[in-house]
C-alpha cells in the first residue's frame, strides 16, 4: 500500500469512490454523482500537496485532503479534513493511515487544528473520529437535504499538538 500525492490519472478512481458514498449515504454531501471535472476542481482547491491517495498497486482505493477551514490568514493553522475509502477496504486501518499522513503534512505547514464536518447519521465516521482524538464541537440541525429528507451535520475538532 502506498500513500502518495494525487495525479490527474487518479481522478476517475476518486470520482468512483466519492460517487459510491453519494449514492449510498450522507457521508458525501452532493445529491447527484460527480465526475472528473469536479475532482479536478477539488484538486485545485486543496492546501498545497495535501491531496493524498491510497494506491494498492492496481488502483486508488482511498483519498484524503486538507482545505482551508476559513479563507482568512488568521485561520491558516486550521484545516478542514476529508477522507474516503473504497467500501470494500474500510475497517482495515486505512483511514488511520491517511490521517497520520495528513497530520505529517499539517505539522510541516504549521497547521495544528483539524475540523471534520460529518453527517449526523454517519455513526461509523463519528466513532472513527472519536477514536482518533477528535472532540465533538457542535451540531447544526437539519441544515442539509438529501434523498428527500433533512439531515444535520456535526463538527468535530482535533488539536494536533
C-alpha positions in Angstrom: 0.0 0.0 0.0 1.4 3.4 -1.0 0.2 6.8 0.1 1.2 9.4 -2.4 0.1 12.8 -3.8 -2.7 12.8 -6.4 -2.1 12.7 -10.1 -4.7 13.5 -12.8 -4.8 9.8 -13.8 -6.4 9.2 -10.3 -9.4 11.4 -10.9 -11.7 8.7 -12.2 -10.9 6.3 -9.3 -11.6 9.1 -6.8 -14.9 10.1 -8.5 -16.0 6.4 -8.3 -15.2 6.2 -4.6 -17.0 9.5 -3.9 -20.0 8.6 -6.0 -20.4 5.4 -4.0 -20.9 7.5 -0.9 -23.1 10.0 -2.7 -25.4 7.1 -3.8 -25.4 5.1 -0.6 -25.2 7.6 2.3 -25.0 11.2 3.5 -21.2 10.8 4.0 -20.7 12.7 0.7 -23.0 15.7 0.6 -23.8 16.1 -3.1 -27.2 14.8 -4.2 -26.0 13.9 -7.7 -23.0 11.9 -8.9 -19.9 13.9 -9.7 -17.3 13.5 -12.5 -13.6 14.0 -13.0 -14.2 17.8 -13.6 -15.4 18.0 -10.0 -12.3 16.2 -8.8 -10.0 18.4 -10.9 -11.7 21.5 -9.3 -11.4 19.9 -5.8 -7.7 19.3 -6.5 -7.1 22.9 -7.3 -8.8 24.0 -4.0 -6.7 21.9 -1.5 -3.8 23.1 0.5 -0.5 22.6 -1.3 0.2 18.9 -2.0 -2.3 17.8 0.7 -4.5 15.7 -1.7 -3.3 12.2 -1.0 -4.4 8.9 -2.4 -4.1 5.3 -1.2 -2.7 3.2 -4.1 -2.8 -0.6 -3.7 -0.6 -1.1 -6.8 -3.5 -1.7 -9.1 -5.7 1.3 -8.4 -6.6 4.1 -6.0 -8.7 2.8 -3.1 -9.0 5.9 -1.0 -8.1 9.6 -0.7 -7.8 12.3 1.8 -7.2 16.1 1.6 -6.9 19.3 3.6 -8.6 22.6 2.7 -8.7 26.0 4.3 -11.3 26.0 7.1 -11.9 29.7 6.5 -10.1 31.8 3.9 -8.5 34.3 6.2 -4.9 34.4 7.3 -5.7 34.3 11.0 -7.2 30.8 10.4 -4.2 29.5 8.5 -3.4 27.0 11.2 -6.8 25.3 10.9 -7.7 22.9 8.1 -10.9 21.1 7.1 -10.1 17.4 6.7 -11.8 15.0 4.3 -11.1 11.3 3.5 -13.0 8.5 1.9 -12.0 4.8 1.5 -13.5 2.4 -1.0 -16.2 0.5 0.9 -14.5 -2.9 0.4 -11.4 -1.6 2.1 -13.0 0.1 5.2 -12.2 -1.2 8.6 -8.6 -2.0 7.5 -6.9 0.9 9.3 -6.5 2.8 6.1 -8.4 5.8 7.4 -5.9 5.9 10.3 -3.1 5.7 7.8 -4.4 8.6 5.8 -5.0 10.7 8.9 -1.4 10.0 10.0 -0.1 11.2 6.6 -2.3 14.3 6.6 -1.1 15.0 10.2 2.5 14.8 9.0 1.7 17.3 6.2 -0.1 19.6 8.6 2.8 19.7 11.1 5.1 20.6 8.2 2.9 23.5 7.2 2.2 24.7 10.8 -1.4 23.5 10.9 -2.4 22.4 14.4 -6.2 22.1 14.1 -8.3 19.7 12.0 -12.1 20.2 11.6 -14.2 17.4 10.3 -17.7 18.0 9.1 -19.8 14.8 9.3 -23.4 14.0 8.6 -25.1 13.2 11.9 -26.3 9.8 10.8 -22.8 8.7 9.8 -22.1 7.0 13.1 -19.1 5.0 11.7 -17.3 8.2 10.8 -18.2 9.9 14.1 -16.9 6.8 16.1 -13.7 6.7 13.9 -13.0 10.4 14.6 -13.6 9.9 18.4 -11.1 7.0 18.4 -8.6 9.3 16.6 -8.9 12.0 19.3 -11.4 14.3 17.7 -13.8 16.1 20.0 -17.4 16.9 19.3 -17.8 20.7 18.9 -21.4 21.1 17.8 -24.3 20.1 15.7 -26.1 22.2 13.1 -29.6 20.7 13.0 -31.4 20.0 9.7 -29.3 22.2 7.5 -28.8 19.6 4.7 -31.3 18.0 2.5 -30.7 14.8 0.6 -32.8 11.9 -0.6 -36.0 13.7 0.3 -35.1 14.3 3.9 -33.3 16.7 6.1 -30.0 15.9 7.8 -27.8 17.5 10.4 -24.1 18.0 10.4 -21.6 17.5 13.2 -18.4 19.5 13.7 -15.5 17.6 15.3 -12.1 19.1 16.0 -8.7 17.6 16.7 -5.9 19.8 18.1 -2.7 18.1 16.7 0.0 19.3 19.1 
